Amino acid sequence: MSLNIFDQPLPYVSLLPERPASAVEMVVIHCTELPDLATAREYGERVLYDSGAGASGHFYIDRDGSIHQYVPGNRVANHVRGHNPHTIGIELVNLGRYPDWWDSRRQTMTEPYTPAQIAALHALLAQLKRDYPRLQLIAGHEDLDTARLPATDDATLDVPRKLDPGPLFPWAEVLEESGLERMLPPRH
């Protein structure tokens, strides 16, 4: 099955480090925690680093199931602290905790992922397994970035820095369909 992927490289793609396909071992699932794909694109285009690059996943899956590629897989995207060189980042458009990401009273994610998004994710993961022979693992952003920070409404409380893809993501279905193994954070 051939996927219809909209190739829309970010302006700074040529500044991102190159890597061979053999470097990719894991997919990281994110949600944008933004209202729509256009806003996610705006965030991705922002230059945040001295290198001239910003933060972005490789692929974005909109609510209608359309797949948009902002960074090619042979480039290292900045999408998860400490794991970028060996991962592919997939962002699902979803409100998450938007716009109050770190307000202690707004930590419940309520928007379900659409069936079209999950179907597109299944197809994309199958393609990525063909393209990256060492791909065996999958993780949520929340599994890899477990940092906490002071809540914006009450600095005496702390909240997760990242909580995506969150409790409404269908992990059991995705794991069964993809055949990938979930990498979970170590228990303390």
C-alpha atoms as one frame of an Amber mdcrd trajectory, in Angstrom:
protein
   0.000   0.000   0.000   1.371   3.391  -0.981   0.851   6.202   1.505  -0.136
   9.674   0.420   2.253  11.862   2.409   2.352  15.611   1.864   6.033  16.566
   1.771   6.282  20.019   3.347   9.869  20.491   4.577  10.512  23.130   7.207
  12.689  26.053   6.061  15.655  24.926   8.195  15.685  21.221   7.229  19.114
  21.519   5.580  20.545  22.671   8.935  19.472  19.492  10.734  22.112  16.741
  11.114  21.960  13.881   8.620  21.804  10.233   9.679  21.614   6.819   8.014
  18.418   4.737   8.078  20.230   2.272  10.350  20.319   4.911  13.113  16.523
   4.858  13.569  15.448   2.438  16.318  12.358   4.055  17.827   9.232   6.050
  16.996   8.044   8.652  19.491   4.339   9.494  19.530   3.394  13.066  20.390
   0.301  15.177  20.302   0.656  18.769  19.208  -1.269  20.221  22.171  -2.327
  22.948  19.733  -5.669  23.737  18.074  -4.835  22.785  14.476  -2.212  21.772
  11.932  -1.587  25.362  10.806  -0.658  26.408  14.344   1.572  23.348  14.691
   3.340  24.352  11.476   3.874  27.881  12.831   5.423  26.429  15.998   7.640
  24.129  13.917   8.942  27.020  11.827  10.106  29.012  14.871  13.890  29.140
  15.177  14.752  28.173  18.750  18.389  27.096  18.605  21.713  28.707  17.703
  21.937  26.251  14.800  19.039  28.056  13.111  16.657  25.121  13.685  13.514
  24.730  15.755  11.462  21.991  17.419   9.410  19.705  15.190   8.406  16.131
  14.606   9.083  14.359  11.319   5.423  13.574  10.567   2.149  15.264  11.516
  -1.182  13.462  11.275  -4.166  15.792  11.106  -7.604  14.939  12.471  -8.760
  13.945   8.962  -5.965  11.356   8.719  -3.809  13.330   6.275  -0.082  12.847
   6.834   2.347  15.747   6.470   6.126  15.311   6.531   8.029  18.348   7.830
  11.435  16.691   8.320  12.789  13.816   6.202  13.748  10.664   8.083  17.402
  11.026   7.125  17.565  14.188   9.268  17.520  14.463  13.066  14.452  16.445
  14.168  14.261  18.154  17.564  11.197  16.523  19.108  12.220  14.809  22.365
  15.066  15.642  24.726  17.918  13.140  24.733  16.507  10.782  22.091  16.496
  12.688  18.788  19.433  10.994  16.974  17.780   7.539  16.917  14.070   8.368
  16.687  11.303   9.424  14.317   8.795  11.868  15.818   5.116  11.538  14.899
   2.784  14.330  16.009  -0.989  13.806  16.140  -2.991  17.033  15.951  -4.827
  17.206  19.268  -5.611  19.943  21.805  -4.025  18.099  24.714  -3.823  20.654
  27.540  -3.890  23.686  25.215  -3.701  26.589  26.015  -2.918  26.075  29.716
  -0.255  23.375  29.427   1.178  23.814  32.911  -1.841  25.003  34.891  -2.385
  22.424  37.654  -6.167  22.679  37.165  -5.930  21.854  33.421  -3.986  18.587
  33.311  -6.803  16.416  31.934  -6.630  15.743  28.207 -10.160  15.329  26.849
  -9.981  15.298  23.032 -10.068  11.756  21.630  -7.917  10.854  18.643  -9.994
  10.362  15.504 -10.372   6.972  13.828  -8.838   8.547  10.691  -5.743   9.592
  12.670  -5.260   6.133  14.143  -5.762   4.425  10.773  -3.185   6.786   9.215
  -0.818   6.097  12.112  -1.096   2.331  11.538  -0.277   2.766   7.844   2.612
   5.137   8.577   4.123   2.805  11.186   3.948  -0.097   8.728   5.784   2.007
   6.127   8.399   3.141   8.647   9.107  -0.479   9.624   9.874  -1.177   5.953
  12.020   1.946   5.576  14.009   1.557   8.828  15.133  -2.042   9.349  16.299
  -1.470  12.961  12.993   0.104  14.067  11.714  -1.991  16.978  10.580   0.418
  19.693   7.813   2.931  20.224   7.308   5.379  23.077   5.116   8.270  24.044
   6.702  11.661  24.592   5.565  11.332  28.210   7.551   8.074  28.526  10.851
   9.731  27.580  10.517  13.256  28.985   9.419  12.732  32.582  10.542  16.161
  33.842   8.196  18.123  36.046   7.997  21.883  36.494   6.219  24.411  38.704
   2.575  24.919  37.806   1.788  28.311  36.282  -1.156  28.831  38.627   0.638
  27.744  41.824   4.435  27.471  41.950   4.214  25.205  45.013   2.730  22.490
  42.794   4.483  20.710  39.976   3.064  19.286  36.759   4.457  17.079  33.979
   6.383  19.035  31.351   5.101  16.572  28.742   1.916  14.518  28.984   1.499
  13.429  25.380   0.102  11.499  23.722  -1.875  11.143  26.958  -4.473   8.803
  28.420  -6.799   8.775  25.388  -4.162   7.374  23.038  -5.073   3.746  22.124
  -1.787   2.089  23.109  -3.084  -1.503  23.109  -4.403  -1.203  19.542  -1.287
   0.556  18.235   1.087  -1.945  19.860  -0.860  -4.930  18.551  -1.112  -3.546
  15.019   2.473  -2.252  14.762   4.364  -5.123  16.384   6.625  -2.528  18.036
   7.651  -2.786  21.682   6.782   0.121  23.978   9.700   1.665  25.812   8.540
   2.783  29.224  10.364   4.965  31.752  12.206   3.181  34.563  10.208   2.937
  37.793  11.714   4.682  40.783
